[in-house]
């Protein structure tokens, strides 16, 4: 909710004072046990300052130099955002929304185009990402596999490994030789960024896909042991997570600290989302779902929280695994367009809570498990910090209606309201800086303080009423800066009541009484809480209210310099260190005055971001291709399929040849086959057996005449997780060509993805492409030649291009001369089996201060059978399947997208000729816009 004019014109008062991190103090109420580290202030935000640190753990939490740390981590896939300058944007947004760590997979296949080659340049610059994470003061949980899963092609194993000897994820020496070389390459980068050595913020290191190894699989267990030994030999001295808890490092083995979040991927056709894609995923993984999941983990005393996907991004090119399509939105808290999603509020509130209330780092059960509230409809789990006596209650409502009930035995003396299907955390006995909370029916969000001022925030659902009581032996004074809250003092308690979501933020200033330090109480609903930010400065922390995001804060002399984003008309309000006299926002002075809640308040409001105009996409030019289907096409430079053996798990047809694409070095994208026959006399039909990932297809021509197209079926709920699909396409041979003499059979296969694999299964080695060819009416000897993608290109790596003629000739590149191409308009309704290219150019002229995220939307009659590859400035940013879906909008990352310049868009259509083929309607779509952002560097286009 934006800050209203009422809010910013009603505030008036005294001076703004400083803030410093504090949590629940007070005497212990129970024994800690010998050597147990008590709760206390958490370590300051991490940085690469050259200081050596000790990272250890006990059964309660991680310990950094002896201080307890609760990790609130979001998973980030930088390889799914191939615009390195935007990595900072994503990390700043996650940090601002309460995260103190990111979990970062590093895919082997992205960095290794060939055996022994490990590329960490350009969009693969791991050193840059880890440096930015340290600059943004985020811990890193590094996850280099070697096997990741993560819905990646082959689970992250490189394409060349599909054709190599050795059984993956076992103690096979051939596999371990490659896997250890990969870890050595990653570790050479990671060791420079270890938090223990002060070079960066890598705090934890996770092996493999995070799952434990079966006890009855000695080869897999030996493999995991070798990987652990390799990591230690490479001087990685931070704690290692290997699916069975922490191992090695400075601390006892333990498995009780971590929680790995579940997933919300969506498959081709949307069988798990009713065909609606990630819109439906977000409905089922909403804020209530997030609260239930994370508060349950808290009740289970988890302190290393892997909250799930922070930013998934885009499985551009041929990167995705079989179970997902191009978008990897995943229901993340930052969507594919880098915009906060509806579930962000829940995660942000808990992130700020666990970072600023250190009591949560050491909790014990306070009762006998789950209990029922007074009317039996609410479930309560009670927890206590034995050092401070603070008590926390996770209250869950499993009914389909709002419940308001008393919670006996909790110290909460009034009914607590929990929305239908929701979960809430309430507390009693918690220190709020210099005062003590008796109880609250609203969820605490954060607590920070200085010697002269404490600030505490409480949140809940819109329309609820927050009730809060402070223990006060002496009657304090209370002032309200807004008209909504009310209070009363009675028998040693100050009772405060405030409706949530009425007029934005509600503020109450508590002063005098038991403490000379004022306490500012802030009450917010979810939408309002998304405008509340904290930031640590050397002079002390800040609390900022108003903008869409706070990116940075720096206090120089008496001026506070803030940077961030604005989307709607809003003001800025700051509780901060002493001595702030002036404020700037994104470099511009902001007039302020001192408000009644001891904050510094902007005079007036900042304007909303202006409407963003996007150009129409017109001026299209068209050219057909697939000359490979022509019998006269020169294939003399193609690879001859002469092998008779393979390392694939797919059997080679008796007598060969091996037609599998990977065995010929073609691991990603489309593959062409051309077979020459000397005689077709008596041949009635041909059977083409092929193997692909999900949504693979095959097209065939005989002497340039289309024989037909075969497609793998769209997956359903039972087959959505299938990694490899096999089929045999049978085509009749026309009588007119059943003659002696040379004939050419041309076959185009879109192999799609390689499967992931369990230890020792080698499912990633299942064949892709043609497997076998049989002729009905007689056997015929055929000489096969194969052509796929060219060698991996330097800028984009191995996943950008396949083996289409236009790709090999650079038709996707922005500098290609298309002036002789045919001018066309959309929608198109051509019937043709094969490949057709469409190109256009458009210009954008966004203002420098505008951070706008843009997508490309394709729409057409869903009965039309065709698919499209989307190339922007040479980058393959996704695949659209018109009659399967569910994805229609494709993110165009800034940097690849020139927001102040010319762009080239190429659409490559594969159609089976059975229906009119598009594209239909093609438009640019605004995914989000703000005034602010980060400087964006242009990403190089691919080169020839």
HELIX and SHEET records of a PDB file:
HELIX    1   1 UNK A    5  UNK A   10  1                                   6    
HELIX    2   2 UNK A   78  UNK A   80  5                                   3    
HELIX    3   3 UNK A   84  UNK A   96  1                                  13    
HELIX    4   4 UNK A  108  UNK A  111  1                                   4    
HELIX    5   5 UNK A  122  UNK A  124  5                                   3    
HELIX    6   6 UNK A  126  UNK A  135  1                                  10    
HELIX    7   7 UNK A  153  UNK A  156  5                                   4    
HELIX    8   8 UNK A  159  UNK A  163  5                                   5    
HELIX    9   9 UNK A  173  UNK A  190  1                                  18    
HELIX   10  10 UNK A  191  UNK A  193  5                                   3    
HELIX   11  11 UNK A  195  UNK A  197  5                                   3    
HELIX   12  12 UNK A  218  UNK A  233  1                                  16    
HELIX   13  13 UNK A  268  UNK A  270  5                                   3    
HELIX   14  14 UNK A  278  UNK A  284  1                                   7    
HELIX   15  15 UNK A  287  UNK A  299  1                                  13    
HELIX   16  16 UNK A  344  UNK A  356  1                                  13    
HELIX   17  17 UNK A  358  UNK A  361  5                                   4    
HELIX   18  18 UNK A  526  UNK A  529  1                                   4    
HELIX   19  19 UNK A  627  UNK A  629  5                                   3    
HELIX   20  20 UNK A  662  UNK A  664  5                                   3    
HELIX   21  21 UNK A  735  UNK A  737  5                                   3    
HELIX   22  22 UNK A  763  UNK A  765  5                                   3    
HELIX   23  23 UNK A  805  UNK A  808  1                                   4    
SHEET    1   A 6 UNK A  20  UNK A  21  0                                        
SHEET    2   A 6 UNK A 443  UNK A 449 -1                                        
SHEET    3   A 6 UNK A 453  UNK A 460 -1                                        
SHEET    4   A 6 UNK A 518  UNK A 525  1                                        
SHEET    5   A 6 UNK A 506  UNK A 511 -1                                        
SHEET    6   A 6 UNK A 477  UNK A 480 -1                                        
SHEET    1   B 3 UNK A  55  UNK A  57  0                                        
SHEET    2   B 3 UNK A  62  UNK A  64 -1                                        
SHEET    3   B 3 UNK A  67  UNK A  69 -1                                        
SHEET    1   C 8 UNK A 246  UNK A 247  0                                        
SHEET    2   C 8 UNK A 239  UNK A 241 -1                                        
SHEET    3   C 8 UNK A 202  UNK A 207  1                                        
SHEET    4   C 8 UNK A 139  UNK A 145  1                                        
SHEET    5   C 8 UNK A 101  UNK A 105  1                                        
SHEET    6   C 8 UNK A  71  UNK A  76  1                                        
SHEET    7   C 8 UNK A 304  UNK A 311  1                                        
SHEET    8   C 8 UNK A 258  UNK A 260  1                                        
SHEET    1   D 3 UNK A 364  UNK A 365  0                                        
SHEET    2   D 3 UNK A 378  UNK A 384 -1                                        
SHEET    3   D 3 UNK A 371  UNK A 372 -1                                        
SHEET    1   E 8 UNK A 364  UNK A 365  0                                        
SHEET    2   E 8 UNK A 378  UNK A 384 -1                                        
SHEET    3   E 8 UNK A 391  UNK A 397 -1                                        
SHEET    4   E 8 UNK A 423  UNK A 432 -1                                        
SHEET    5   E 8 UNK A 435  UNK A 440 -1                                        
SHEET    6   E 8 UNK A 465  UNK A 471 -1                                        
SHEET    7   E 8 UNK A 493  UNK A 499 -1                                        
SHEET    8   E 8 UNK A 486  UNK A 490 -1                                        
SHEET    1   F 2 UNK A 403  UNK A 405  0                                        
SHEET    2   F 2 UNK A 416  UNK A 418 -1                                        
SHEET    1   G 5 UNK A 532  UNK A 537  0                                        
SHEET    2   G 5 UNK A 540  UNK A 545 -1                                        
SHEET    3   G 5 UNK A 573  UNK A 575 -1                                        
SHEET    4   G 5 UNK A 600  UNK A 602 -1                                        
SHEET    5   G 5 UNK A 592  UNK A 594 -1                                        
SHEET    1   H 4 UNK A 549  UNK A 556  0                                        
SHEET    2   H 4 UNK A 559  UNK A 565 -1                                        
SHEET    3   H 4 UNK A 582  UNK A 585  1                                        
SHEET    4   H 4 UNK A 588  UNK A 590 -1                                        
SHEET    1   I 6 UNK A 822  UNK A 823  0                                        
SHEET    2   I 6 UNK A 621  UNK A 624 -1                                        
SHEET    3   I 6 UNK A 833  UNK A 845 -1                                        
SHEET    4   I 6 UNK A 900  UNK A 912 -1                                        
SHEET    5   I 6 UNK A 866  UNK A 872 -1                                        
SHEET    6   I 6 UNK A 875  UNK A 881 -1                                        
SHEET    1   J 6 UNK A 639  UNK A 640  0                                        
SHEET    2   J 6 UNK A 783  UNK A 787 -1                                        
SHEET    3   J 6 UNK A 670  UNK A 679 -1                                        
SHEET    4   J 6 UNK A 740  UNK A 750 -1                                        
SHEET    5   J 6 UNK A 697  UNK A 702 -1                                        
SHEET    6   J 6 UNK A 705  UNK A 711 -1                                        
SHEET    1   K 3 UNK A 725  UNK A 732  0                                        
SHEET    2   K 3 UNK A 685  UNK A 692 -1                                        
SHEET    3   K 3 UNK A 769  UNK A 776 -1                                        
SHEET    1   L 3 UNK A 889  UNK A 892  0                                        
SHEET    2   L 3 UNK A 850  UNK A 859 -1                                        
SHEET    3   L 3 UNK A 921  UNK A 931 -1                                        
END                                                                             
